[in-house]
Amino acid sequence: MTTEGSFPLTLRLSGRHVVIVGGGHVATRRAHALVEAGARLTVVSPTLTARLTELVHEGRATWLPRRYERGDLEGAWLVQTATDVPEVDDRVALDAEAQATWCLKGGDPEHATAWVPAVARVDDVLVAVSGGGDAGRASRLRDGVASVLQSGELPLRHRTHHPEGFVALVGGGPGHPDLLTARGRRLLAEADVVVVDRLAPTALLAELSPDVEVVDVGKMPEHHPVPQDEINRILIERAREGKIVVRLKGGDPYVLGRGGEERMACEASGVTVEVVPGVTSAISVPAAAGIPVTHRGVATGFSVVTGHERLGDLPTTGDHTLVLLMGVKRLAETAAELVAAGHSPERPAAVIERGFSDTQRTTVGTLATIADRALEAGATPPAITVIGDVVRLGPDWDD
């Protein structure tokens, strides 16, 4: 099939009459796509496949249980021939031509008046590829373009704003750009505004268009220049302007990241909000240091807590791992609290700084020694503290 003389279009078929002549596998594949597009579908065929029969029983298609007859195309906007009988398909195509109805001709694209490209949807972007008559070629090209779109490497940003903006709370992972999810990367490529944390994968900001507004609300230990109420206000205000707002956070929005507060604030203001999970540093940073938070025969569970607060009643057994996010400054107090609560002072501990970066560093010790060792090493945030027997499994354990 040559594309010479053709003009690509996307048809709006919702509520419009479409006819399929034939009831086999080609008809089945086409029927499902057409009903998903909202077409009022009529199938003309003496027999149907099981899946076509389901569509009829569900009321999503009408069945004329007989062979094709002249007049079956009356009022149709589009027709698909799929009988595998060339004489019948030819007659349907001629009838469609006579009444100016576009015709998809199964197995004979050269004599069709319309063609269906290989199609993929990525969010609200429709990718349609014609392979010049080679369906396999079209499918491979479509998959390649869709893959790049899904990765966020192509510019997905709208040049005209949505009638209603929305907020996406995107977990950026432990900071390395490769650990952002595909969904997060796509949303970042669409963003009009990015509200970013200090521990988010900020290297990705260099890929944004120059006119994307970047609002830095990064918090340092004991220094929060932009309070949470102001962050909430920024998200809501920009979304109400019809903008796509990405709140790019480190780790996962719901793991000590105040994502729940931001979601509730947006919803209370009538702003649509989506939460995109991220790779939490509570698991990934220990993994980067070769420390599993659980391990058969060593640890069967773990707790994630903030090291900024006094610790309550936590499991004291060696088979339960404690992961402390933040709190390097008060590590000595935390270790003392845990020992006072019944944890063994000989329980292994590790402080992992700047996980997944070129300057990642691990300091190991026990609850009795880890604070002094971290101080001696000059440990600074961002850092994760792991307490439990799993620390012995890491390559840095030497006690």
Secondary structure, 3 states (H helix, E strand, C coil): CCCCCCCCCCCCCCCCEEEEECCCHHHHHHHHHHHHCCCEEEEECCCCCHHHHHHHHCCCEEEECCCCCCCCCCCCCEEEECCCCHHHHHHHHHHHHHCCCEEEECCCHHHCCCCCCEEEEECCEEEEECCCCCHHHHHHHHHHHHHHHHHCCCCCCCCCCCCCCEEEEEECECCCHHHCCHHHHHHHHHCCEEEECCCCCHHHHHHCCCCCEEEECCCECCECCCCHHHHHHHHHHHHHCCCEEEEEECECCCCCCCHHHHHHHHHHCCCEEEEECCCCHHHHHHHHCCCCCCECCCECEEEEEECCCCCCCCCCCCCEEEEEECCCCCHHHHHHHHHHCCCCCCCEEEEEECCCCCCCEEEEEECCCHHHHHHHHCCCCCEEEEECHHHHHCCCCCC
